[in-house]
Amino acid sequence: MKTFSNLDEGFKCAVCGCDVKPLKYSSRDHCPNCLCSLHVDINPGDRLNDCKGVMKPISIIQSGKKGYVIEYRCSKCGQIHNNKAAQDDNFSTILAVSNGKYKF
């Protein structure tokens, strides 16, 4: 059973260096610029995962209920994780990932 911890904090993106502000309506999970995140959670917002690998977006799933959902793969352990796109995510990056044209 997953437990959600509401942890909405800003951070500096480890991939692109963007200063990421808190989301203010849910827990911030990824960079709105490059869409990457770090593999830091076991359950959403708990920050208890020791992996700390870079979670890179590998595909975009369109869901009628959730809108755009970003599928991630951890560059260190290979775990797959899905997360809803945020309202301020770079739409050009979402399109590039969905078209298979986003390179790191």
Phi, psi and omega in degrees: 000125179278141176242131182261123174255121180284103181228090183257096182227155176278166178197167173262125182296128180287345182263306185252351178083004181295138172278110186263126180273158175303152184281325177077001173225353177195181179283130177289128184242334187210167179285129179288344181277301184258353179071002181280161174212180175251146181280081186247346184251143166269307170247148186312121175085359185277340179055036183255002182275131180276352185300302179063017177289163178280126175269112182257139178291131181244340176197165178238130179250130176266123180240129179302324182277318186258354184079226179275133177241128181267127175263128183245154168231133178285130181286347181260308185252349177084359181299141177261139182214141176248145177211140178295137176294146178272159182299331183261012178295144179295110184294329177297322178290319176302315179296319180297318177295315183294333179268002181072021184250011180266120182242148179257000000 
